[in-house]
Every structure is written in structure tokens, then in C-alpha cells.
Amino acid sequence: MQPKHPQESHTILTDLVLPSETNPLNNLFGGELLARMDRAASIAARRHSRRIVVTASVNHVAFKKMIPLGSVVTVEAKLSRAFKSSMEVVIDVWIEDRESGLRSKANDAIYTFVAVDDSGMPVPVPAIEPETEIEKERYDAALRRKQLSLVLAGKLKPSEATELKALFED
């Protein structure tokens, strides 16, 4: 399988916040934002793998800014790393100022997807070849996050988590 570049998975979803999607403070429900992020990330994972993909985990979500009713919201998703059958997707959420049109980062998240066949069994995916500095940083950090997750799940001994250990050694 030929490696792919993160840019090949880049996905952008832009939408408006409607009244039925807001809480009593007229801000976007967190669950609605999670669903939007899941959709964008699943498209990015599918673009990379060209397979059916399923959400394996939501590794990180940060709700940094409220997203008010009427806001234009853009969700951007891009693969940071691919493993055997799993793919880590980094998501950035932007809101557009109503008057100036300037975009500001509202939230971010990291999701993991697994590529599966028609019977739901995991299948291999192409590797990622990062190109930009941020892609390289995200690529390296993805391995540390995976190792931490495996250690916490009891599937990897802490002594075997070489990338994590390197963070704490002089």
C-alpha cells in the first residue's frame, strides 16, 4: 500500500447554527458539535482508507468557546497518523465573526477510527507521510497518545512505551 499525505484526507464542513441546535443560552449543544466533528472526521478517515470506517474513540475534546445561535461554524478534519487499521484524526473547529468575517478557533478534538470490511472486521490502511511541520508534530504525538492509551488499557507495559518514556528521560 502506498503511503498517503495528510492533506489527501483534509475535510471541511461548514454550516450554520440553527435554533433547534442550541441550549437555553442560545449556544450550540455540545452533543451537536460532537456529531459534526464525528461526521467530518469519519469523512477524513474514509478518504484516507477508502473503506468503511467506525469511530473507535474520542480521545480528546476541548470546548474552548461558546458557539452562539446564527454562527457560521467550520469543522476541519485531517489524519495525523495511521496505524495498522486505526487512524487518528485531528479536528479544528472555527467560528466566523458575523460582522468582520474573521475566523477564530473555537474548539478542537482528536478522534480514532478503524477501517473495516463489509462484515465489520478491521482491515489494513495506508501509512501517513507527513509533510508540514505541524503534520510532523501531530504524527509524532499520535504515537505517544496511542502508547498512553494502550498502557492505560493494560495492553502495553509501561516499560514498552518507548515514546512515552523518552518524554521523561534526560
ZIQUILIN-V80273 format. One record per run of one state. SS is the DSSP state (a for helix, b for strand, c for the rest). FROM is the first residue (numbers start at 1). LEN is the number of residues. If there is no record, write none. Layout:
{{SS:FROM:LEN} {SS:FROM:LEN}}
This chain:
{{c:1:3} {b:4:1} {c:5:1} {a:6:4} {c:10:1} {b:11:6} {c:17:2} {a:19:3} {b:22:1} {c:23:4} {b:27:2} {c:29:1} {a:30:20} {c:50:2} {b:52:12} {c:64:4} {b:68:1} {c:69:3} {b:72:11} {c:83:3} {b:86:11} {c:97:6} {b:103:14} {c:117:5} {b:122:1} {c:123:5} {b:128:1} {c:129:4} {a:133:20} {c:153:5} {a:158:3} {c:161:1} {a:162:7} {c:169:2}}
